[in-house]
Amino acid sequence: MNEKIQKYGVQPVSRPKIRATKKLDLSGAYGQQIVRSETKLVIRTHKNTFTKLADM
């Protein structure tokens, strides 16, 4: 990656690692709702990928 960046004359910069600061409690009804909605989003976004994987 650095070679690609340097080809355009940009100096690579090291970035600090960002740690997650928030904890999600997925237990209970609220947690189930979060998991369900995120699952629907992923299925909608990657519908063709899941179809191809199912046909393998």
C-alpha positions as CSV (number, residue, x, y, z in Angstrom):
1,M,0.0,0.0,0.0
2,N,2.8,2.4,0.8
3,E,4.3,2.0,-2.7
4,K,1.0,3.0,-4.2
5,I,0.8,6.0,-2.1
6,Q,4.4,7.1,-2.7
7,K,3.8,6.8,-6.4
8,Y,1.5,9.8,-6.2
9,G,3.9,11.8,-4.1
10,V,2.1,11.4,-0.8
11,Q,4.0,10.6,2.3
12,P,2.5,7.7,4.3
13,V,1.5,8.5,7.9
14,S,1.1,6.0,10.7
15,R,-2.3,6.3,12.4
16,P,-3.0,5.4,16.0
17,K,-5.2,2.3,16.6
18,I,-8.7,3.4,17.6
19,R,-10.3,1.2,20.4
20,A,-14.0,0.7,20.8
21,T,-15.2,2.6,23.8
22,K,-18.8,1.6,23.9
23,K,-20.1,-1.7,25.1
24,L,-23.3,-3.1,23.7
25,D,-25.5,-5.3,25.8
26,L,-27.2,-7.6,23.4
27,S,-29.2,-9.5,25.9
28,G,-32.9,-8.9,26.4
29,A,-35.5,-7.6,24.0
30,Y,-33.5,-4.5,23.0
31,G,-30.5,-6.6,22.1
32,Q,-32.6,-8.9,20.0
33,Q,-34.0,-5.9,18.1
34,I,-30.5,-4.7,17.4
35,V,-29.3,-8.1,16.1
36,R,-32.5,-8.5,14.0
37,S,-32.3,-5.1,12.4
38,E,-28.5,-5.4,11.6
39,T,-29.1,-8.9,10.2
40,K,-31.8,-7.6,7.9
41,L,-29.5,-4.8,6.7
42,V,-26.6,-7.2,6.0
43,I,-28.9,-9.5,4.1
44,R,-30.4,-6.7,2.1
45,T,-26.9,-5.2,1.3
46,H,-25.3,-8.5,0.3
47,K,-28.2,-10.4,-1.2
48,N,-26.4,-11.5,-4.3
49,T,-23.4,-12.7,-2.3
50,F,-25.6,-14.9,-0.1
51,T,-27.4,-16.3,-3.2
52,K,-24.1,-17.3,-4.8
53,L,-22.9,-18.9,-1.6
54,A,-26.1,-20.8,-1.3
55,D,-25.8,-22.2,-4.8
56,M,-22.2,-23.5,-4.2
